[in-house]
Amino acid sequence: MTANGLELRTISPSERDAVLDLLARWFDDREFFDRYVRHDPSFRDDLCFVATDRGTIVSTLQVFRRRVRLVGGIVEVAAVGNVFTAETHRGRGLATALLERALAAMPDHDFDMSLLFATRIPFYGRLGWRSHVRHLVFLEAAPPVDDDRYAIERFRPADLDAVARVYDLYTADRVGTTVRSPAYWQGQLRFAGNPTEDFLVARDGADVVAYARGIVLYGLYVVMEHACAPAHEPALASVIARLHSSVATGFAGTLTQLTGDDAVLANLRARGLAMRTIDDVFWLWRVIDVERVAAAGRIGPEQVLADDAMFHLLPPERSVYWIADRF
């Protein structure tokens, strides 16, 4: 503890409620953060960093683990979220101090890279995170567009194994996607839906061949993830069109991550849907272990340190990081 009564540390299990009480001041939604503590299997007390003032928690951040595909391999990613300081203690450098402490701990937890989403790019840039670009696709509002080639139904828990197989097939060659274990899937279904979501699957006979998950996020309708089995791009287009022309009709359009999926985009255009690309620069990356990132990205260590490194590791025209994997 410093002379002014401030202390930087990680928490004990008994302090989780105090952290949630602090985070509840952010969006006045304690349950939103509680879902991550209870259901994200990567939540750890020794990766929940706090600043206390005479024993009261006044600032926090958490580091979650995500296994993410790069061009050449998989890296362990320290996903930094929930960076928040009580209004009474802002301007004292507490968030910076906690971020520095988290960075110092990341090598001990075998992280290769770190990722966060933020609009304060200069603030995080001073600590080594670099803004990178990814392309999103916005479907303009349109009259209902559908077809009846596939049976489109709501997801049922019994569909999870089939959905997970479709996910693995679809994401295997897409960089930026998260590698999911069964435990992660079970948890993510509880913390990603905000807490409700529109989860539709397309069946070809009895087989699930495509799916999409939609939510309302920050006043927009967002397809937070989607996937299809090989050669079933029309099924994926049907599911997205169903969401877009039904539950999303009250919004200006639908935000998706369809970059690089030319067959699905062509199918949607053939249905008369208009779309435009939106560049998102608010995902920020930082290298933690140069050698391991170089090996995973199949580039030299000197390239990892270059200004254009992320364009080699996560080419924007091929990169997808599902909003469902947010933290």
C-alpha positions as a printed NumPy array, in Angstrom:
array([[  0.   ,   0.   ,   0.   ],
       [  1.265,   3.459,  -0.887],
       [  1.419,   6.398,   1.482],
       [ -1.872,   7.772,   0.148],
       [ -3.689,   4.528,   0.896],
       [ -3.793,   3.195,  -2.695],
       [ -2.894,  -0.418,  -3.5  ],
       [ -2.625,  -2.246,  -6.82 ],
       [ -3.188,  -6.001,  -6.81 ],
       [ -5.348,  -8.896,  -7.991],
       [ -8.42 , -10.064,  -6.135],
       [ -9.414, -12.978,  -3.958],
       [-12.604, -14.935,  -4.807],
       [-14.442, -13.203,  -1.985],
       [-13.952,  -9.824,  -3.719],
       [-15.76 , -10.654,  -6.955],
       [-18.966,  -9.019,  -5.736],
       [-17.112,  -5.816,  -4.904],
       [-15.673,  -5.708,  -8.434],
       [-19.138,  -6.233,  -9.904],
       [-20.569,  -3.512,  -7.683],
       [-17.984,  -1.112,  -9.125],
       [-18.634,  -2.183, -12.739],
       [-22.383,  -1.809, -12.201],
       [-21.831,   1.966, -12.154],
       [-20.711,   1.829, -15.812],
       [-23.923,   0.863, -17.644],
       [-26.133,   0.424, -14.58 ],
       [-26.146,  -3.263, -15.541],
       [-24.415,  -5.451, -12.971],
       [-25.8  ,  -8.627, -14.511],
       [-23.977,  -7.98 , -17.79 ],
       [-20.592,  -8.216, -16.071],
       [-21.696, -10.95 , -13.694],
       [-22.364, -13.263, -16.636],
       [-18.684, -13.125, -17.598],
       [-17.504, -13.81 , -14.055],
       [-19.85 , -16.779, -13.709],
       [-19.724, -18.275, -17.195],
       [-16.524, -17.351, -19.036],
       [-14.223, -20.298, -18.207],
       [-11.165, -18.09 , -18.692],
       [-12.087, -15.693, -15.867],
       [ -9.445, -15.881, -13.146],
       [ -9.105, -13.975,  -9.91 ],
       [ -5.359, -13.631, -10.481],
       [ -6.118, -11.897, -13.791],
       [ -8.638,  -9.5  , -12.27 ],
       [ -6.601,  -6.408, -11.422],
       [ -7.83 ,  -3.743,  -9.027],
       [ -6.771,  -0.556,  -7.344],
       [ -8.039,  -0.087,  -3.8  ],
       [ -8.235,   3.052,  -1.707],
       [ -8.028,   2.116,   1.965],
       [ -9.527,  -1.247,   1.173],
       [-12.283,  -0.104,  -1.215],
       [-12.003,  -1.17 ,  -4.861],
       [-12.011,   1.97 ,  -7.014],
       [-10.551,   0.785, -10.348],
       [-10.404,  -2.521, -12.195],
       [ -9.708,  -4.421, -15.376],
       [ -9.898,  -8.092, -16.282],
       [ -7.829, -10.23 , -18.624],
       [ -9.629, -13.095, -20.368],
       [ -7.966, -15.795, -22.458],
       [ -8.813, -16.275, -26.104],
       [ -7.064, -18.656, -28.52 ],
       [ -7.018, -16.83 , -31.85 ],
       [ -6.03 , -17.918, -35.345],
       [ -3.397, -15.925, -37.217],
       [ -2.353, -16.526, -40.821],
       [  0.024, -19.32 , -39.871],
       [ -1.081, -20.625, -36.506],
       [ -2.806, -20.057, -33.189],
       [ -1.786, -17.613, -30.458],
       [ -2.764, -17.221, -26.831],
       [ -4.379, -13.805, -26.501],
       [ -4.732, -11.721, -23.347],
       [ -8.117, -10.083, -23.942],
       [ -8.31 ,  -6.932, -21.808],
       [-11.781,  -5.804, -20.837],
       [-13.827,  -3.893, -18.29 ],
       [-11.278,  -1.128, -17.76 ],
       [-13.163,   1.133, -15.376],
       [-12.392,   3.628, -12.608],
       [-14.829,   5.179, -10.15 ],
       [-15.597,   8.794, -11.004],
       [-14.156,   9.926,  -7.672],
       [-10.726,   8.504,  -8.571],
       [-10.316,   9.42 , -12.231],
       [ -7.352,  11.456, -13.376],
       [ -4.937,   9.767, -10.971],
       [ -3.405,   7.335, -13.464],
       [ -4.989,   4.25 , -11.903],
       [ -6.075,   2.703, -15.207],
       [ -2.596,   3.206, -16.627],
       [ -1.021,   1.634, -13.562],
       [ -3.332,  -1.381, -13.744],
       [ -2.66 ,  -1.836, -17.452],
       [  1.086,  -1.748, -16.798],
       [  0.688,  -4.319, -14.041],
       [ -1.412,  -6.538, -16.329],
       [  1.187,  -6.272, -19.088],
       [  3.924,  -7.274, -16.674],
       [  1.931, -10.372, -15.678],
       [  1.046, -11.559, -19.185],
       [  4.325, -13.401, -19.939],
       [  3.96 , -15.397, -16.719],
       [  0.558, -16.584, -17.962],
       [  2.002, -17.631, -21.358],
       [  0.191, -15.022, -23.423],
       [  1.559, -14.288, -26.899],
       [ -0.48 , -11.192, -27.782],
       [ -2.997,  -8.852, -26.204],
       [ -6.239,  -7.508, -27.642],
       [ -8.652,  -4.847, -26.497],
       [-11.486,  -2.856, -28.038],
       [-11.482,   0.871, -27.34 ],
       [-12.085,   4.292, -28.853],
       [ -9.286,   5.9  , -26.793],
       [ -6.62 ,   4.88 , -29.297],
       [ -3.919,   7.403, -28.22 ],
       [ -4.306,   6.403, -24.55 ],
       [ -3.734,   2.711, -25.227],
       [ -1.161,   3.507, -27.909],
       [  1.125,   4.963, -25.259],
       [  1.183,   1.511, -23.67 ],
       [  1.977,  -0.313, -26.891],
       [ -1.417,  -1.347, -28.299],
       [ -1.787,  -0.598, -32.016],
       [ -5.014,   0.135, -33.818],
       [ -5.717,  -2.261, -36.67 ],
       [ -8.442,  -2.206, -39.306],
       [-11.069,  -4.828, -40.   ],
       [-13.827,  -4.614, -42.569],
       [-17.464,  -4.94 , -41.54 ],
       [-20.419,  -5.181, -43.93 ],
       [-23.594,  -3.17 , -43.343],
       [-26.781,  -4.444, -44.997],
       [-29.07 ,  -1.548, -45.807],
       [-32.687,  -1.724, -44.669],
       [-34.868,  -3.479, -47.242],
       [-38.258,  -5.175, -47.661],
       [-38.442,  -8.81 , -46.521],
       [-36.319, -11.136, -48.615],
       [-36.477, -14.893, -48.056],
       [-36.618, -18.259, -49.765],
       [-37.86 , -21.678, -48.747],
       [-34.98 , -23.905, -49.836],
       [-33.921, -24.478, -46.247],
       [-35.824, -25.027, -43.058],
       [-34.887, -22.118, -40.801],
       [-35.609, -22.651, -37.127],
       [-34.619, -21.372, -33.729],
       [-31.557, -22.942, -32.164],
       [-32.214, -25.685, -29.622],
       [-29.681, -26.897, -27.037],
       [-29.65 , -30.276, -28.806],
       [-28.212, -28.474, -31.873],
       [-25.023, -27.387, -30.113],
       [-22.765, -30.232, -31.248],
       [-23.823, -29.745, -34.862],
       [-23.427, -25.968, -34.617],
       [-19.946, -26.384, -33.11 ],
       [-18.927, -28.649, -36.006],
       [-20.167, -26.099, -38.53 ],
       [-18.273, -23.382, -36.655],
       [-15.028, -25.374, -36.725],
       [-15.335, -26.039, -40.462],
       [-16.156, -22.436, -41.291],
       [-13.518, -20.775, -39.115],
       [-10.622, -23.162, -39.782],
       [ -9.143, -20.919, -42.498],
       [-10.429, -17.545, -41.253],
       [ -7.895, -15.511, -39.328],
       [ -8.923, -13.674, -36.183],
       [-11.455, -16.297, -35.15 ],
       [-11.45 , -17.848, -31.703],
       [-10.704, -21.535, -31.172],
       [-13.524, -22.83 , -28.968],
       [-13.594, -25.735, -26.557],
       [-16.881, -27.369, -25.455],
       [-16.579, -25.598, -22.085],
       [-16.07 , -22.27 , -23.815],
       [-19.125, -22.86 , -26.028],
       [-21.29 , -23.617, -22.992],
       [-20.126, -20.472, -21.22 ],
       [-20.287, -18.245, -24.268],
       [-23.934, -19.091, -24.874],
       [-24.617, -17.587, -21.451],
       [-22.481, -14.453, -21.582],
       [-22.617, -13.398, -25.253],
       [-26.349, -12.935, -25.795],
       [-26.837,  -9.681, -23.962],
       [-28.67 , -11.759, -22.388],
       [-31.173, -12.645, -25.141],
       [-30.313, -13.252, -28.764],
       [-31.851, -14.343, -32.04 ],
       [-30.144, -17.655, -32.792],
       [-31.327, -19.284, -36.028],
       [-30.142, -22.456, -37.747],
       [-30.699, -23.664, -41.318],
       [-31.324, -27.351, -41.879],
       [-30.819, -29.417, -44.981],
       [-33.02 , -32.339, -44.094],
       [-32.05 , -33.209, -40.529],
       [-28.592, -31.634, -40.745],
       [-27.675, -28.182, -39.434],
       [-25.71 , -26.609, -42.307],
       [-25.649, -22.925, -41.309],
       [-26.501, -20.6  , -38.457],
       [-26.41 , -16.952, -37.422],
       [-26.771, -15.183, -34.082],
       [-28.157, -11.657, -33.869],
       [-28.458,  -9.11 , -31.067],
       [-29.168,  -5.443, -30.498],
       [-25.903,  -3.783, -29.518],
       [-25.38 ,  -0.049, -28.936],
       [-28.613,   0.717, -30.761],
       [-27.701,  -1.346, -33.847],
       [-28.853,  -4.74 , -35.006],
       [-25.749,  -6.904, -35.247],
       [-25.128, -10.428, -36.512],
       [-22.576, -11.277, -33.866],
       [-21.442, -14.498, -35.534],
       [-22.367, -16.852, -38.324],
       [-21.088, -19.972, -40.075],
       [-21.973, -22.554, -42.681],
       [-20.792, -25.965, -43.792],
       [-18.853, -26.168, -47.075],
       [-21.018, -25.594, -50.173],
       [-23.905, -24.323, -48.059],
       [-23.349, -20.586, -48.522],
       [-26.963, -20.159, -49.784],
       [-28.146, -21.517, -46.446],
       [-26.096, -18.924, -44.588],
       [-27.45 , -16.187, -46.832],
       [-30.968, -17.421, -46.038],
       [-30.406, -17.255, -42.28 ],
       [-28.898, -13.777, -42.444],
       [-31.675, -12.59 , -44.763],
       [-34.263, -13.971, -42.335],
       [-32.753, -12.024, -39.425],
       [-32.367,  -8.914, -41.572],
       [-35.928,  -8.983, -42.877],
       [-37.669,  -9.907, -39.636],
       [-36.225,  -8.957, -36.257],
       [-33.936,  -6.269, -37.713],
       [-36.667,  -4.407, -39.602],
       [-36.948,  -1.701, -36.968],
       [-33.318,  -0.666, -37.457],
       [-31.429,   1.254, -40.14 ],
       [-29.866,  -1.991, -41.288],
       [-27.851,  -4.973, -40.119],
       [-24.151,  -4.966, -39.248],
       [-22.32 ,  -8.174, -40.174],
       [-18.808,  -9.553, -40.494],
       [-19.156, -11.022, -43.975],
       [-15.842,  -9.709, -45.294],
       [-14.189, -12.33 , -47.458],
       [-17.296, -14.453, -47.843],
       [-17.869, -13.58 , -51.488],
       [-20.358, -16.368, -52.172],
       [-22.678, -15.261, -49.363],
       [-22.371, -11.602, -50.347],
       [-23.189, -12.45 , -53.973],
       [-26.225, -14.436, -52.854],
       [-27.496, -11.539, -50.744],
       [-26.99 ,  -9.105, -53.631],
       [-28.942, -11.452, -55.901],
       [-31.829, -11.115, -53.454],
       [-31.749,  -7.353, -54.031],
       [-30.001,  -6.388, -50.802],
       [-27.716,  -3.337, -50.869],
       [-24.612,  -3.247, -48.683],
       [-21.544,  -1.198, -47.912],
       [-18.236,  -1.788, -46.188],
       [-17.444,  -0.089, -42.89 ],
       [-13.889,   0.026, -41.573],
       [-13.527,  -0.598, -37.856],
       [-10.244,   0.646, -36.327],
       [-11.198,   0.119, -32.71 ],
       [ -9.615,  -3.279, -32.176],
       [ -6.13 ,  -2.787, -30.754],
       [ -3.365,  -5.379, -30.644],
       [ -0.09 ,  -5.644, -28.759],
       [  2.646,  -8.249, -29.118],
       [  3.711,  -9.881, -25.856],
       [  6.069, -12.653, -27.057],
       [  7.828, -11.739, -30.304],
       [  9.302, -15.173, -30.984],
       [  6.058, -17.087, -30.508],
       [  4.07 , -14.609, -32.592],
       [  6.684, -14.854, -35.343],
       [  6.392, -18.646, -35.304],
       [  2.585, -18.57 , -35.335],
       [  2.49 , -15.963, -38.106],
       [  5.28 , -17.607, -40.109],
       [  7.205, -14.369, -40.368],
       [ 10.508, -13.186, -38.965],
       [ 10.813, -11.551, -35.536],
       [ 11.846,  -8.307, -37.212],
       [  8.572,  -8.326, -39.174],
       [  6.584,  -8.76 , -35.951],
       [  8.067,  -5.483, -34.724],
       [  7.431,  -3.616, -37.982],
       [  4.665,  -1.019, -38.286],
       [  2.763,  -3.161, -40.792],
       [  3.026,  -6.398, -38.775],
       [ -0.714,  -6.742, -38.183],
       [ -1.419,  -6.608, -41.916],
       [  0.663,  -9.772, -42.266],
       [ -0.754, -11.49 , -39.181],
       [ -4.406, -10.44 , -39.602],
       [ -5.026,  -9.318, -43.21 ],
       [ -8.141,  -7.097, -43.1  ],
       [ -9.668,  -8.726, -46.171],
       [ -9.629, -12.092, -44.372],
       [ -9.968, -11.161, -40.703],
       [-12.996, -11.884, -38.543],
       [-13.258, -11.531, -34.778],
       [-16.755, -12.463, -33.749],
       [-18.615,  -9.988, -31.582],
       [-19.905, -13.06 , -29.731],
       [-16.364, -13.538, -28.405],
       [-16.224, -10.044, -26.918],
       [-15.018,  -9.586, -23.363]])
